[in-house]
Amino acid sequence: MVRVDVIMRAARGQTNYMIAKQLGISRNTVKLWRYRFAREGTTGLITRPISGRPPKHLDRQKSPLDVGKPSA
């Protein structure tokens, strides 16, 4: 898990720049996870629900790519 890896590397003294470069993520992402961990501990590393409109495509709906395909 990248979030835990960020925290472990920071604990070893690596800079945000080094962590971001080695993990292929932005420095802002590194700062976000370090901030959440400092503020909330391991709870801060859990994925939070995102705001916004729910997805339009529901499991019971057919994808536009499925139109015309025979049903299984």
Secondary structure, 3 states (H helix, E strand, C coil): CHHHHHHHHHHCCCCHHHHHHHHCCCHHHHHHHHHHHHHHHHHHHCCCCCCCCCCCCCCCCCCHHHCCCCCC
